[in-house]
Amino acid sequence: ESHMVCDSRKRINIKRRAEEQVRKIIGPRKNDPEYSTKYRALIRQLWHDYWNAFGVCTYKDTPAALYDEAIAFIDRWRPIELVNLDHPEPTE
């Protein structure tokens, strides 16, 4: 039982929750030409952190027993660094 993965409905919920969390962090799309770039960077970071936290290679492999913990992780998740989301700092 501990090896069973989440069913498809729960996997969809995990994916949507992650997308929602990233949109909350970035804020409204408005006319931001960098929105897509920011979104992709943050969703990548969220999934990387998720995979490390749960020891899975994809959210689709999340154990069913950890579903509630997975949702809580996503809801609490914040990027390590919000730097460079709005105005990149010049590097020397």
Protein Blocks (a to p, Z undefined) as FASTA:
>chain_A
ZZpccdfklmmmmmmmmmmmmmmmnopfklafklmmmmmmmmmmmmmmmmmmnopabfkl
pcfklmmmmmmmmmmpccfblghklmccddZZ
